[in-house]
Amino acid sequence: MSVFRQQPRAVWVTAFAAVIAFMGIGLVDPILNTIAEALHAPPSKLTLLFGVYLGVQVVAMLITGWSAYRFGPKKTLTVGLALIVFAAGVSAFGTNIDQLIALRVFWGLGNALFMATALAFIVGQAKGGQKGAILLYEAALGVGLAVGPLLGALLGTFTWKAPFAGTAILMLIGAILCAWMLPPDGPRTTRTPVGFSAPFQALRNHTLLVTGIGSAFYTGALFTIVAWAPMALSIANKASGHGGVGPIGAGLVFFGWGVLTAVSGVFLAPRIADAVGQKAGVMVAIGVYSVVMALAAYGAIEHSVIIIGLAVMLSGFPSGVLNTLFTSVAMSSGDAGTPRSVSSAGYSFLRWMGGAASAIIVAHLAEWFGAPAPFWFAAAYCVIAIGAVSLVRTGKHDHEPVAQDAALIGAEEL
């Protein structure tokens, strides 16, 4: 496509770094069981690798706007990459699970600083308008989500430390390229001042608040898949008389999940929005997600690796649609005087809070009620999310194309 060929070097450098940053989301999934065996870590500790990461990201999302104003987008973006390099690199030398959990604090902070500024930078620097920039960013998102689990699986066959080392090396290359090739930040006087309390003030908008609550419950279901499915696969495999699911098996499952998430987010979501509207599209997609969660729960009951793996991959379809449409429901009715980045930060705070809470509690649910329980709870989260979205008042923007608003903000949150 010509829109990709004409982009300046700085855009490609930022997109390359974005691919690596998105890889970090699913990198740990294929090696969770390997980490558990090597470090003798219980499930409650393993899920903290996601809970702590997301929890820090929740808080950090509130300061990224201030950071970009105070220090400049390039410095904020580069520092974020440096923090990821540090966290991933030191993780490769970790000797216990508590060290890895502590390092995920820095990883989550770095991810928030990078992701909150990378998309805005690409949009500002790209040629061909917003549409071309968003397509490029969505492509980076899709490649990262798909390649991350596969890379983690391949390197994880050698040692659980290898995926962390590989990510650190790739991200170091991205950080050096960004520091070298990105244009310098302009003077602070040319930037819009952003205060710490601005995201909370944006949540005074009833529609934004209600939609954020609905998104929090959906994201809780999403991170049930991310944080619990690898262990559910291993439990099912051992119960059926086999050994645990290896890194390659888990990596292929999550590779399929990432590919379907990317494809549905880019190609399917706009068509659904055009056909039934953004709000209805979100409600239908969440309904489908709840059915897939029930399928995963049934697979856990039957100790079927095939059913659980199929459910994980199929969840990519509604998840990709929701990643693109959910935020558009919130933003289409936002206050005209509130900057988009501020509304996005407030909304992201609620959304990621749901993911962090789910990732922390998921192992305890399994301990209390059995391995299928987290998936049943995820299905219930989806029902609550549908109820919240049903309270959203739709406006004239509900049937408008989602390519600009939803992708621009939704991708930023992932």
N, C-alpha and C positions, 0 to 999 in steps of 0.2 A: 504494500500500500504506500502511495506517495506521501501520506501524512507521516509515516515513520521515517522515510528516507531523508526528508528535509530537516529533521530536527538537529539543533546545534549540539555540539559535543557535551556541554554542561548538562543538557537534559538526559543524554544517554548515560552519563556518569551517575547522575542521581537515580535514574531508573535501575541501573545495575546494583547500586547500594540498596534500593528498595526490594529487589528480588531477594537479596541475602537476608534482609531484615524480616521479610515475610517467611522465609525458610525457617526462621527460629520458632515460629508458632507450632509447627508439627515435627520439628527435629527430634524432640525428646520422645515422642510417642513410640517409635519402633524399639527403643532401647530401654523402656521403663522396666520391663521384666529382667533385662540383663543387669541394670543398675540395682534392682532389688536383690538379685542373687549375689552380686559382687560386694555390695555394701551392707547386706543383711537388713534392708530397709523395709519396714511395714508399709502397707498401702496408704495409711494416713500420712506418712512422711512423703511418699512419692507424689501424692496429689497436691502437696504443698508446693511442689516445683511449679505448678500452674497457679495455685491460689496466691502465693506470695508475689509471683510475677505480675499477675493481673491486679492484685491489690495495690501494689506500688504504682502501676500504670494508672489506676483510678485517680490517685492523688496527684500524680505527675501531670495528668491531662489538664488540671486546673492551673498549673503554673507555666505551661508551654507558651501561651499567648504573651504573658508578661516577659518570659525569657526572650522570645523573639523580638519584642519591643526593646528590651533593655540591652541585649547583647547583639542582636541581629540574627536573621534567619540562618546565614551560613555558619556562624559560630555555634548556634544552637544545634543545628543539624550535625555538624562535625563532632561536637562534644558528645552527642547522643551515640554516634558511631563508635567513638573511642571508648565509651562506657561498655558497649556491647563487646568490643574486642577484649577489654579487660576481663569482663565476666566470663565470656566463653573460654578465653585462654587459660585463666586460672582454674576454671572448672576441670580442664583436662588434667590437672595435677591434684584434684580433690581426692581425699582419702576416706570421707564419710559423707553421709547424706545431708547432715546439718550444714556442712560447708557449701554443698551445692545449693541448698535452699537460701543461704545467706547471699550467695553470688547472684541468685536470680533477682534479688532486690536491685542490684546495679543493672542487670539486664533489662528489667522492666522499666526502670527510669530512662535508660538509654533508648529503648524502643519508643517510649512516649515522646521524648525530645526529637527523635528523628522523624517518626511518622507524622507528627503534628505539623512539621515544616516542609517535609519533602514534597508533598502533593502541591502545596501552595507555590513552592519554588518551581516545580515542573510547569504548572499552569502559567506562571508569570514569565517563564523563559521560552516555552514551546512556541513553534510556528504553526500556523494553520488554525488558530483559535482554540477555545476550550475543548471542543469535541476531540480534536487530535490528541491533546494532552491527556485527557481522561482515558482515551483508548489505550494510550501508552502505559498509563499508570495501572489500569485494569489488567493489562497484559502482564505487567510486572507482578501484580498481586497473584494472578493465576499461576504463573510460573513458580513463584515462591512457595505457594501452598502445595503445589504438586511435587516439586523437586525436594522440598525440605524432608518429608518423611522417607523418600527414596534414598536421599543422601545419608540420612541417619541410619537407615537399614544397611546400606552397603558398607559404610565405615564401621558400623556397629558389629559387623561379623568379625572384625579384628579385636576390638576392645570397646567398651562403652565410652572410653575417653576420646576415641578418634573423632566422632562427630563434633564434639566441642572444639577440638583442635582445628578441624577443617573449617568450621564456621569462623573461628577467630582469624585464621589466615585470610579467608575470603573477605571478611569484613574489614580487616586491616588494609587490604588492597583498596576496597571501596572508600575507606576513610582518607587514605593518602590521595586518591584521585579527586575526592571532593574538596579537600583542603587545597589542592594544587590547581584544579581546573575551574572550580566554581567562581563566578565573579564576586568581588568583595561586597560586603554589606554597605548600603548607603547610610548617610547620617541619620541619627535617631529622630531628628525633626521631621523626616519624611514618612515616618511610620505612625500608625494610629495607636495612641496610648491604650493599654489594656490593664485593668486592675485585677487583683486576686479575687475579688468578690463578684466580678462580672458574670461568670458562668452561673452562679447561684441566682443572681438577679434575673438572668434569662429564663430560669425555671419558674418564674412567676407566671409565665405564659401557661395557661391551663392545658392547652393542647400539647405543648412540648413536654410538660410534666407527665401527663397521662401516657403519652406515647413512650416516653423514657422508661416509665415503670413497666409497660408491656414489653419493651425491648429487653429490660433487665431479666425478666422471666424467660424470654426466648433464649437469651444468651446463656442463662443457667442451663437450659436444655442442651445448647450447643457444646458447652464445656463438660457436660456429662459424657458426651461422645469423646471429646478430646482427652479428658483426664481418666475416665473409667474404662472405656472400651478396650484398650490394650490389656488391662488386667482381667477383664471379663473374658476376653479371648483365651488368655492363658488358663484361667480357671476352668473354662469349658473344655479345653483341650486335655488338661490333666485329668478331669473327671471322666473323660471318655477313654482313658487308658493310655494316652499319649503324653509326650513331654510338653513343656511349655511352648507356646508359639514363638518361633525365633524372630530375630530382627527383620529378616527378609520378608517373612509372611506378614508381619504387622506393617512393614513399610509399604508393601504392595497394596494392602487394604487402604491405608491412608493416602497413598498415591492416587488410587481411584477416587477417593473422597475429594481430594484436592482438585483433580481434573474436572469432576462433575460440578463442584462448587464454582470453578472459574467459568466453565461453559455456560451454565445456567444463569450466572450473574451477568454475563456480557450479552448473551443472545436471547435467553428465555424471559428474563425479568421485564425488559421493555415491551415485549409482545403481550405479556400478561397484563401489564399496566394499561396498555392501549385497549385491550379487550374488555377488561372489567373495572379498571380504575386502580389506583395505588392502594387505597384502604382495603378494598375487597381482595386485591391480589395478596396483600400481607396476611389477611385472615385465612384465605384458602391455603397459602403456603404453610402457615403455622399449623393448621389442621392436618395437613399432610405430614408435617414433622412429628406431630403427636402420634399418628398412626405408625410411623417408622420407629418411634421410641417403643411403642407397644410390641412391635415385631422384634426389636432387640431384646426386650424383656422376655418374650417367649423363647427366643434363642438361648438366653441364659438359663431359663427353667429347664429346657431340653438338653442343655450342655452341648449345643450345636455351634461349632465354630463357623460353619457355612452360613447359618442364619444370622449370627451376630455380625460377621464380616459383610454380608450382603446389606444388612441394615445400616451399617456404618457408611458404606459407599453410597447407598440410595439417599442417605440424609444430605448428601452434597447437593442434590437437586433443589429441595426447598431452602436449604441454607444459602445457596448462591442467590436465589430470588430474594430472600429476606435481607441479605447483605446489601443489595442494591435498592430495594423498595422501602424497607422499614424506616430509614432515616428520611426519605422523601416525604413520608406521611407527617413526620414531625416538622420538617422544614417548610412544607408547603403552606403552613398556617402560622409561621413564626412572625414575631413583631417586625414591622418594617424598619424600625430604627435600631434594631439589634444586629451587629455584624454577624455574618454567617459563622465565622470562626468561634465567636463567643457562644452562640446557640449550640454549635457542635460540641464545644467543650462541656457545657452543662449536660447535654444529652449523653455524651460519652461517659461522663462521671456515673450516671445512673446505669447505663448499659454494662460497663465493665464491672461495676459493683456486683451485678447479678452473676457474671461469670466467675468472679473471685469467690463469692459466697458458695457457689455450686462446687467449684473445684476443691474447696476446703472441706465441705461436708460430705462429698460423695462417698468417700471411703468409709466414713462413719455410718452412713445409711446402709451400706453393704454389710458392715459388721453387725448392725442391729437387726436388720430385716432380711439379709441374704443378698446374694450377687445380683438377682434381677431388680432389686428395689430401686437403685439409682435410676434405671430406665423408666420404671413406673412413675417415680417422682418427676422425671423430666417430662413425661406425657402430661402430668398434672400441671407443671409449669406452663406448658403450651396452652392449656385450657384457660388459665388465668391471663395469659398474654392476649388471647383472643378476646376475653372479656374487657381488658383494658383498651385494646384498639377499637372495639365496638363503640366506645364512648367518645372517640375522636370525631369532631365535627368536620366533615369534608367541605372543601370550598371549590372555587373555580379552577384551582391548580391540580385537582385530583386526577384529571384525565390528560394532563399535559405530559409531554415526553419527559422521561426521567434521566436521560443521558447526562444532562448538565448537573442538576441539583443532587440527585441521589448518589450517583457514582462519585461526584466530587467530594461529598461528605462521607458517604458510607465507606468508601475505600480508605479514607483517612482514619476511620475508627478501627478497622481491622489491624 
